Amino acid sequence: MPDSQPEVCGPHNAPPRLILVDLDGTLVGDDHRVSARNASALERATAAGAKVVVATGRPVRLLKPIRESLGHTIALCYNGAIVIDLATGSVIEAHLLDAAIFQRAVETVRASGLDFVVAAEGMPDRGIRGEVGFRDDYDMPRETLAEIAHGGVVKGLVVAGPDVFDAVWEAFATGFPGELEITRSGIDGLIEISATGVSKGGVIDGLARGWGIHPSDAIAFGDMPNDLEMFAWAGRSVAMGNAEPEVKLAATEVGADHDDDAVAQILERWF
């Protein structure tokens, strides 16, 4: 797709003070890397005084390949459940899911007759643990639900087959109001469970308040439903050309595909 420089959509044409960018399907290309053009655009934005925040559903352990490309950036991992300094890997904030609530929710949905398997991401020193049948190609300890929940849950993961996925999604999304935050990202058949209030938008709001940055001074880039809260918070939002339809509808504008340096194409208007 050719580069384009359309009129900036949003309340004004001032450069953003805060740049919020998803990784997979957004900043990272099909080669699983941050392109030189995207990295350079973010570097210029940082040099100009903008703050760059990566907001991803990825766990901390899967950020290592991109650290060199992004420099001194803050990263929201697990959709915001853990906030880290990307350069050092040190944890700035952690918002854990109550393990008892997670276990009860899984048991309740299973009692309705729905079939699925679960795993849980723990703090970086604990990693991921899953039931037998949860993506058997993953290298992880295989444990019972009670063992998985024990020791703290950063993000719960639910895998359901295509024949029951919608029913499982509905059961989790509507059955535990005020107790769980439910979303999904780019992996087919994967439901993500976080502590209530934990979302890319919710966690960013708290950080931005501390930095004295208003939502109208922020721009967000994304492609999947777990970016919707971030889009709703930011004054300007850009859906990738490869984004899901509901994400495009929620965005201020739709850019190029993620593999065509879409983030850089937008940021080069200012930086």
C-alpha positions in Angstrom: 0.0 0.0 0.0 1.5 3.4 -0.9 2.3 5.9 1.7 -0.3 8.7 2.2 -0.5 11.8 4.3 -4.2 12.6 4.7 -5.5 15.4 7.0 -5.0 14.6 10.7 -8.3 13.5 12.3 -8.8 14.8 15.8 -9.3 17.9 17.9 -6.2 19.7 16.6 -3.1 19.2 14.5 -0.6 19.5 17.4 2.0 16.7 17.8 0.9 14.1 20.3 2.5 14.1 23.7 1.7 10.5 24.3 2.0 7.7 21.7 0.3 4.4 22.6 1.1 1.5 20.4 0.1 -2.1 20.3 2.7 -4.7 19.1 1.3 -7.7 17.2 -0.6 -6.7 14.1 0.3 -3.1 14.7 3.9 -2.1 15.3 5.5 -5.5 14.6 5.5 -6.8 11.1 4.9 -10.3 9.7 8.6 -11.0 10.3 7.9 -10.5 14.1 10.2 -7.5 14.2 9.9 -3.7 14.5 10.9 -2.2 11.2 13.6 0.3 10.9 11.1 2.9 9.7 8.8 2.4 12.6 11.6 2.4 15.1 13.1 5.6 13.7 9.7 7.3 13.8 9.3 6.4 17.5 12.9 7.5 18.2 12.3 10.9 16.6 9.0 11.3 18.6 10.9 10.5 21.8 13.6 13.0 20.9 11.0 15.6 20.4 9.6 15.1 23.9 6.7 12.7 23.3 6.3 9.8 25.6 6.0 6.3 23.9 4.2 3.5 25.6 3.9 0.0 24.3 0.5 -1.6 25.2 0.4 -5.3 24.5 -1.3 -8.5 25.5 2.1 -10.2 25.4 3.8 -11.5 28.6 7.1 -10.0 29.7 9.1 -12.9 28.4 8.1 -12.3 24.8 9.3 -8.7 24.8 13.0 -9.5 24.7 13.2 -9.5 20.8 11.9 -6.0 20.5 13.8 -4.3 23.4 16.7 -3.1 21.3 14.3 -1.5 18.7 12.4 0.5 21.3 14.9 1.8 23.7 13.8 3.4 26.9 10.1 2.8 26.7 7.4 1.8 29.2 5.5 -1.3 28.3 2.1 -2.4 29.5 2.1 -6.2 29.4 -0.8 -8.6 29.7 -3.1 -5.7 28.6 -1.8 -3.6 31.4 -1.7 -6.1 34.3 2.1 -5.5 34.6 3.8 -2.3 33.7 7.6 -2.6 33.1 10.6 -0.5 32.1 11.4 -2.1 28.8 15.0 -1.2 28.9 15.7 -2.9 32.3 12.7 -5.3 32.6 11.9 -3.9 36.1 8.3 -4.0 37.2 6.8 -0.6 37.8 3.2 -1.7 38.6 1.4 -5.0 39.0 -2.4 -5.6 39.0 -3.0 -9.2 40.0 -6.2 -11.2 39.4 -7.6 -12.8 42.6 -6.8 -16.4 42.1 -9.9 -17.6 44.0 -12.2 -15.5 41.7 -10.4 -16.9 38.6 -10.8 -20.5 39.9 -14.4 -20.0 40.8 -15.2 -18.5 37.4 -13.7 -21.4 35.5 -15.5 -23.9 37.7 -18.8 -22.1 37.3 -18.6 -21.9 33.5 -17.6 -25.6 33.3 -20.6 -26.5 35.5 -22.8 -25.2 32.6 -21.5 -28.0 30.4 -19.1 -26.0 28.3 -15.7 -27.6 27.4 -12.5 -25.6 27.4 -9.0 -25.6 28.9 -7.2 -22.9 30.8 -3.7 -21.6 31.7 -2.5 -18.6 33.7 0.4 -16.2 33.4 2.1 -15.5 36.7 4.6 -12.9 37.7 7.8 -12.9 35.4 9.6 -15.2 37.8 6.8 -17.8 37.8 5.8 -17.8 34.1 2.9 -19.6 32.5 1.3 -22.8 33.6 -1.5 -24.7 31.9 -3.8 -27.7 32.0 -3.2 -30.6 29.7 -4.6 -29.8 26.4 -3.9 -26.1 26.5 -1.8 -25.5 23.4 0.2 -28.7 23.8 3.0 -27.3 21.6 3.7 -24.7 24.3 6.6 -25.6 26.7 5.1 -25.1 30.1 4.4 -27.0 33.3 1.1 -28.9 33.2 -1.0 -28.5 36.3 -4.5 -28.8 37.7 -6.7 -25.7 37.9 -6.1 -25.3 41.6 -2.3 -25.5 41.1 -2.4 -23.0 38.2 -4.4 -20.5 40.3 -2.1 -20.9 43.4 0.6 -18.3 43.7 -0.9 -15.4 41.9 -2.5 -14.9 38.5 -1.5 -12.0 36.3 -3.7 -13.0 33.4 -6.0 -16.1 32.9 -6.1 -17.7 29.5 -9.0 -19.8 28.1 -8.9 -21.9 24.9 -12.2 -23.1 23.5 -12.9 -24.8 20.2 -14.7 -23.0 17.4 -17.9 -24.8 18.0 -18.2 -23.5 21.6 -16.1 -20.4 21.6 -19.0 -17.9 21.4 -20.8 -19.6 24.2 -17.7 -19.7 26.4 -17.0 -16.1 25.6 -20.5 -15.0 26.5 -20.4 -17.0 29.8 -17.2 -15.3 31.0 -18.0 -11.9 29.6 -21.5 -11.6 31.2 -21.3 -13.9 34.2 -18.9 -12.1 36.5 -19.7 -8.3 36.4 -17.3 -6.3 38.5 -15.1 -9.2 39.2 -13.3 -9.9 35.9 -12.1 -8.0 32.8 -12.6 -10.2 29.7 -11.1 -9.6 26.2 -9.4 -11.3 23.4 -6.4 -10.5 21.1 -4.8 -12.0 18.0 -4.7 -15.7 18.8 -7.7 -17.5 17.5 -9.9 -19.1 20.1 -8.1 -17.4 23.1 -10.0 -15.6 25.8 -8.0 -13.4 28.2 -9.1 -12.7 31.8 -7.7 -9.9 33.9 -8.5 -8.3 37.2 -11.5 -5.9 37.0 -10.4 -2.5 35.8 -7.3 -3.9 34.1 -7.3 -2.9 30.4 -5.0 -1.0 28.2 -7.2 2.1 28.6 -7.7 1.9 32.3 -4.0 1.5 33.2 -2.9 4.2 30.7 -5.3 6.6 32.3 -3.6 6.2 35.6 -0.1 6.6 34.2 -1.1 9.6 32.1 -2.6 11.4 35.0 0.7 11.0 36.8 2.5 12.5 33.8 0.1 15.4 33.5 -1.0 14.3 30.0 -4.6 14.7 28.9 -6.3 12.2 26.6 -6.6 14.8 23.9 -2.8 14.9 23.7 -2.6 11.1 23.0 -2.7 9.0 19.9 -3.3 5.2 20.0 -2.5 2.5 17.4 -4.1 -0.9 17.4 -5.8 -3.7 15.5 -7.7 -6.0 17.9 -10.6 -5.8 20.5 -8.2 -5.6 23.4 -7.2 -2.1 22.0 -10.8 -0.7 22.2 -10.5 0.7 25.7 -7.3 2.4 24.7 -9.0 3.9 21.6 -11.9 5.1 23.8 -9.4 6.9 26.1 -7.1 8.5 23.6 -8.1 11.7 21.8 -6.9 10.2 18.5 -6.8 6.6 17.4 -5.6 4.7 14.3 -6.7 1.3 13.4 -4.4 -0.7 11.1 -5.7 -1.6 7.7 -5.6 -5.2 8.8 -7.6 -4.5 12.0 -10.9 -6.2 12.9 -14.0 -4.4 11.7 -15.2 -3.3 15.1 -11.7 -1.8 15.8 -11.9 0.2 12.5 -15.3 1.5 13.4 -14.0 2.7 16.8 -11.0 4.5 15.4 -10.5 8.1 14.5 -9.0 6.9 11.2 -7.8 3.8 9.5 -4.2 3.6 8.4 -2.2 1.2 6.2 -1.6 -2.5 7.1 0.8 -3.2 9.9 3.3 -4.7 7.5 3.5 -1.4 5.6 5.0 0.7 8.4 1.6 2.1 9.2 2.7 3.6 12.6 5.5 5.5 11.0 3.3 6.7 8.1 1.1 8.5 10.7 3.8 9.7 13.0 5.8 11.2 10.2 3.2 13.9 9.9 4.7 15.4 13.0 8.1 13.8 13.6 
